[in-house]
């Protein structure tokens, strides 16, 4: 699903105006959509309008105007409407116009003053439906303590945010202390990309998108700009590819996995099994003997390339063996459980500078690059890196908080700088290349255990080996990994599920995908 940034949404609305659908019309439509949702909630609760208290917490800008437009629709229907101006009187032409049009029966609490706090509190507590229209998608910074107080009032009301919960940064996905916590957010026109990211997403509640009448041609204004998507089942670019009855293993590619060490054998096993369970024709593992002994039992379908180990059980660099292993590879997955030694850095450097097929770099492969960025600067193939925030912080020589506060920008800028695909893992995993950014919504906190990332790299490797372009392979891998995790969670629960269960539920994920696409 195509989504937008806040800047793109502003440009779309400006173009809508030029095409004859004015901002006043958009505001009227927004008010109507919010009113329709409130009427639906009222009907579902079997309540009458006259028995329903709707309280609008309004700002001074156009978000407040959306509230006023909605109140103008609901009040004549018999709803008990209260409008609370939490900032100051309306300041935009449109918000002023709809504010002045409020019917006489609408109760208005104007100006935030200390003597009115009890009146505001009583309104919030008595609300059946509480609508937040204080700040829109342009807000950045911290909330006023007075607003934090109002947002913290205990209420049993159903809470709706207009466009974004007040305080949320719809560009970055960050939140200030005291943000409004909604049961539902009604996005106007389009979903904004920052709302796919945590922590903001958890304050949005259920997100619905309201068509407010923007003409399709208005979206032409963002053509040629970076494209933004929410990953969906019908947007995986042909993954998995169709399997003809006369197909053979060679058609579905060979994934070369370079992974593991004597003390980290599970990482290699997970990467191999992730690739095998995701449709690769063959999977070859290059690793140390002790790791081969373990993985050959767990995944007898794989074949093995033996690399000598050092005294600590890590791989030694052997150019001839690695060069030979690359000849039949359709993709390469490298890094999981390798450790960071002089030899493993040589291995990563050799692969990244000599492979002619997509290379997926995870875990210690990323840590090797963090120690020598020239590995990436001098790359030969298409490269996908799959860092978690800590690994991304090591690449950028910063702390993980900076990464988490700027996830979208970090992924995009790094992808642009090095001409690669970045999979920045975490809740709402981001996939970015030079031109596109996608956010994932599958997956759950039960997957937050060591080994999950190794499986993901194997799934992406399998997609790339089946001729799915790197960015699309990364998107498909991320989506399927989360879908399998959700299937495992449903069966086993978040606490008890293990990374190995994600592998076991990949068949269920593929069945679900095909059912939804048929």
N, C-alpha and C positions, 0 to 999 in steps of 0.2 A: 504494500500500500504506500503510495507516494505521500510524504508528509513534508512539512516546511519548517524553516527557521522563523523566528519572530521578524527578522528583517525582510525575509521573502514575503511573509504574510502582509506586512505593511505595503510592500510594492504591489502585491496582488490587489489589495483594497484600493490603492490609488488608481490602478489600471481599471478596476471595476467602475470607478467614478467616471473615467474618461469614456467608458463604453456605455454609459447611460444608466448604470445601476448605482445610484448615489449612496454615500455613506449613511444618509438619513434612511434610505430604504433598507440598507443592511442592518441598521440599528432596529428598525421596526420589525424586520424579519427575525432578528435575534430575540427581541422581546417576545415575539409570537412563539418561537420555539421553546423558550424557557417556560412560558405560560402553558403551552401544550403539555410539557413534561409535568408541571405542577398539577394540572388537571388529571393527568394519568395517574399520578401518585394518589391524589384524592379519591379517584374512582376505585383504585385498587384497595384502598383502606375503607371503602364503603362509607366515606364521610361526605357530608354536604358542604358546599362552598361556605355557607354562612356559619358552619361549625369549625372552619379551618382558619387558623391564624398563620398568615404568611408574613415573615419579617425580612425586609431587605436591608442588608448592611451595605451602604452605598458610599463610593468614593466620589471625588469631584470631577473625574474624567469620564471618558466614554463607557467605561465599565459600569459606572454608576448610571449612565444614560441607558444602558441595556436594562438595568433594573427598573428605572422609571418607565421605560416603554412597556415592560412586562406588567408593572403595577397598573398602568392605564388600561390594560386589557382585562386584568383579573378583578379589579375593584367593581366594575359594573355588573359582574357576574355574582356578586354577593360575598366574595372572600373578604375576610377581615385583614386589611393590609396596613402594615406599619413600615414606614421608610425611615431609616436612621442614617443621617448624614454624619459619617464618622470622621471626615477630614475637615471639610469646609463646604460652603455652598458650591453648587455646580460651576465649573470654570470653563467648559468648552461650549461652543454654540449649540451643539446637538444635545448635550446633557441639560443645558439651560432650557431648551425648547421643550423637552419631554418632562422636565421637572415642573415647569409652569403649567403643563397640561394635566398634572395629577388631579384626579377628581377630589371633590371636597371631602368625601367620606374616607379618604386615605389619611391615616394618622401620621404626622411627621414629627420626628424628633430632630431638631436642627442644632448644629454646632456641638462639638464635643466639649462639654464643660463639666467640671468636677461635681457640680450640684445635680447634674443629669445622669450621673453614672448609675444610680439606683433605678432610674426610669428605663435606661437602656438595658440594664440587667434583667429587670422584670419582663421587658419585651422579649429578650432572648430566651428566658426561661419558659415563657408562656407560648413560644412559637411551636407550631406543628411542623412548619417547613421554614428553614432558615437559609436565605440566599446570600452568598458572599459576592459582592460586586465592588469591593473596595479598590483593589489594584488589579491591573490587567497584566498582559504578557511583557510589558515594557519595564516592569518594576525590577530594581536591583538594589541591594543593600540590606539594611537592618530595619526591623519594624519598630515603630514607636511603642513605648511601654504601655501607653493607653490602649493601643490596638491589641497588644498582647493580652491585656487584661480582659478586653471584650471577647477575644477569641477563646479565652480560657474558661469562660462561664460554662458551668455544667448545664446541659440541656438535652432533652430527649428528642429534640426536633430532628427531622431528616435534613441533612445539610448538603446544599448544592453550591458548588463554586461555578462562577461564570468565567469561562475560558481557561482560567488557571486559579488554584487556591491562592488567595492574597498572600504575597510574600515570596512565592516561589519564583525562581529564576527559570523562565521557560526557554532560555537559550542554553543554559548549562546543566540544569537539573538539580541545582543546589537549593537549599532552603535556609532561612534565618531562624533563630529561636522564636517560638511563638506563632509559627505559621498557622493559618486556618486549616483545619483537618476536615476534608469533605467526605461525605458518603458517595457523592457523585460529582463529576466535573463535566459540564457541557462545553465542549470545545466548539468555538464558532468558526465555521468554514473548513478548517483543517486542524489536524493534530499537530502540535508544535513539538519539534524533535526533543527538546529538553525534558518533555513530559514522559519520554520513554526511559528516563534515567532515574536512578535512586540517588538521594532519598526523596526527591520530589514526587516520584510516581506513587509512593505509598501514602502520600497526603491527598492524592487525587480521588481515591476511591474508584468506583466504576467510571470509566471514561466513555462518553458518547460524543459523537460528532454531529453537529447540527448544520444542515444545509441552509445557509442564509441568503441564497440567491446570487452568489457570485457567478458571473457569466464564465463559461468554460474558456473563452478566449483571454480572459484576464490572466490565466496561468501562463500564457505565452511569455509574459514579462520575465519569468524566471528560467526560461529555456536558455541553455548555454551556461547556466550557473551550476554549482555543485548540486547534485541530486540527493535527496534524502528519502529513505524508505523505512517502513516497519516490515520486518520479515514476515511473510505469510506463506501458507502452503502452496499457493498457486504462483509463487514468484521465485522458484528455485532453479530457473534457467535450465530446465530439462533434466534435472537430477531427481531420481535415478534415471539413467538412459534406458530406453526401451530395449528389451532382450528378445532378439529374434530366435526362433527355434533352432536355427543352424549356427548360432553363435558359439564361440569357443573362448577359452580363458585368455587368449592373447588379445582379444577385442577389448577386454575390460581392464587391461593394463597391469603393470607390475609396480608395486610400491616397494621401494628400498627403504628400510627403516635402519637407521644407524643410532643405536640407543643402548642404554644399560651399562652396568658394570657389575663387578662381583657382589657389591653390597646393595645395588639398586636394580635388581632383576625385574621387579614388578613393573617398573616404568616401561621397560622394553616389551613386556608381555601385554600391557594395556594398549600400547601403541599398535602392536601387531594385531591384536584381537579387534581393536577398533577398525583397522583397515580391512581385515578379513570379513567382519560382519557388515561392511558397508559396500560390498560389491566388487572389490578388487579381484582381478583374475588370479594374480599370484602376489604373495608378500614374501620378501626376503629380508632377513634380519642380519645385519653385520654387527657383531659384538664379541665380547670375550668368552672363552670356553665355559666358565661357570654359569654365565647368563644363558648361553645356548642350552646347557643341561636343564635349566629350569623351564625356559620358554618352549623347548621342544616337547615337553610333557603337556604344558597348558595349551599349546597351539601346534599340534602335529601337522596341520595343513601348511604351515610356513616352511620355507627352506632357509638355510643358514650359511653365513659367511664368517669364518673364524678369524678374529683379530687377536694378536698376542696381547696379553695384559702386563702391566707393570707390577711392581711389588705391592701396590695398593689396590690392585684389581681393576684399574682403569685401562681403557684401550690405548694401545700404542699406534702411532701413525705408520701406515704402510701404503705408500702412494700406488704401488702396482696393484694391490688388491682392491683399493678404492676405485682406481681408474677402470679396472675390469668390471667392478660391480655396477658402475654407472652406465655401461654400454647397453644394457637391456632394461634399465629403469624407465618407467613412465612418470614417476614422481619420486621425490626423496623426502622422508621425514627424519629430522635429525635433532638430537639434543636431550631427550628425556633420559635422566639418570646417568648421563655421561661423566659428570664431574667437570671441573674446570682445571685442567692441567696444561702443561706446554704441549703435550701430544694431542689432547682433545681440541685445543685451539687450532693446531695444524690441520686436524681432520675437518673442522668446520670451515676453515679458510679454504682448504682444497676443494671441498664440495661446492661452496658458494661461488668459487671462482672458476670452476670447471664443468659443473653440471649443465646440461642443455635441456633439462626438464624442470618443471616447477619444484621449488624447494620449500618445505614447511619447516620453520625453525622454532623450537619450543625449549623451555626450561634452560638447561645448562648451555644449549646452543646460543640462547639469547645472552646468557651471562658471559660467554666467550666474546660475543660481539661487544658487550659493555666494556670489556677490557681492551678491545682493539677494534674500533669502529671502522678501520680501513677494510676489514673483512666485508662489511656491507657496502662501503663506498665502491669497492672494486668488484662487485657482484657481476656474474654473467647471466644467470637465469632469472626468471620471474621468481620473486621471493614473497613468502607469507610468513610473518612472525606472529606468535600467539602469546604475548606476555600477559601475566596478571599485573595488577598495579605495582607491586613490589619490583617485579622485573622491569617494568616500564620506567620506574623511578631510577633503577640502576643504569638503564640506557641513557637517561637524561641527566644523571648526576644530581637528582633532587630527592625530596622525600615523597612518600606515597600520598600524603595529604594533598600536595600540589597536583598530583595525577588525578586523584578522586574529585577534586574541585574543578578540574578542567578536562574531563575525560574526552569530550567531543573534539575540542581544539587540539589536544595532545595527539590523538589518533590521526586526525586529518593532517596536521602539520608534519608529523613524522612520515606519514605515507607520501606526502608531497615532496619532502626533502630528499628521500632516498628512492622514490619511484617504486614503492613496494605496496603490498596489502598488509594492513595492521589489523589484527584481531585483539582488541583490548578487552580482556575477559572480566567477568564480574556480573552482577545482576544488571540486566539490560546490556549484554555484551555488544560492543560496537565493532563493526567491520568497516574499514575505510581504505580506499585507494586514492589515486590522484583526483578522481572526478565524482565519486559516489560515497555516501555514508549510509549504512543501515544499522538499525537497532533490533536486537532480538528480544522476544518476549517469552520464549519457551524456557523451561528449566526451573529449578527451585532450590531452596537452601539446603535440601538434603544432599545435593551434589557438592557441597562445600567440604570435600574431603580429599586428601592426597591421592592422586591417581586420575582424577577426573580430567585434568588437562591433557594427560598423556593419551587418553582415549580420544579426545577431541582432535588432537594432531593426526591420529591414525585415520579418523573419519574424513578429515579434510584431505589427507593424502590419497585416500581411495577415490574421492570425488575428482581430484586433479588428475589421477591416473586414468580416469574414464573420460578424459578430454573435456571436462568442465573447466572453463577459464578460471584463473586463480581467484579473482574477487568473488565470482559466483560459487566456486568450490568452497571458499571460506564461509560464505553465507549459508550454503547448503549444509556444511558440516556443523556449524554453530546451531542451526535450527534443528537438525536431526538429533544432535547430541542432547539438546534440551528436551526435545519431544520424547526421547527414550528415557531421560531422567524423570519426566512427568509421569510416564507410564509406570516406572519403577516405584515412584513415590505413591501413586494411587494404590498400588498393590501392597507395598511394604511399609510405608510411612517415612517421613523425613529423617527420623532419628535412626532407624534400623537399616535403611538402605545403604549399600556400599557401591563404590565405583564399578565393581564387577557386575553389579545388577544393571547398571546402565548398558553394559555390553549385552547382557542377556535379554534386555528389553528392546534392543535395536530392531529385531524382527517385528515386534509389535508397533514400533514407531513407523517402520516402512509400510506395514499394513494400514495403519491409520492414514498415512500420507496418501496412499493409493485410493483408499475409500473416499477421501474428501475430494480427490481430483477426478473421480469417475462420474 
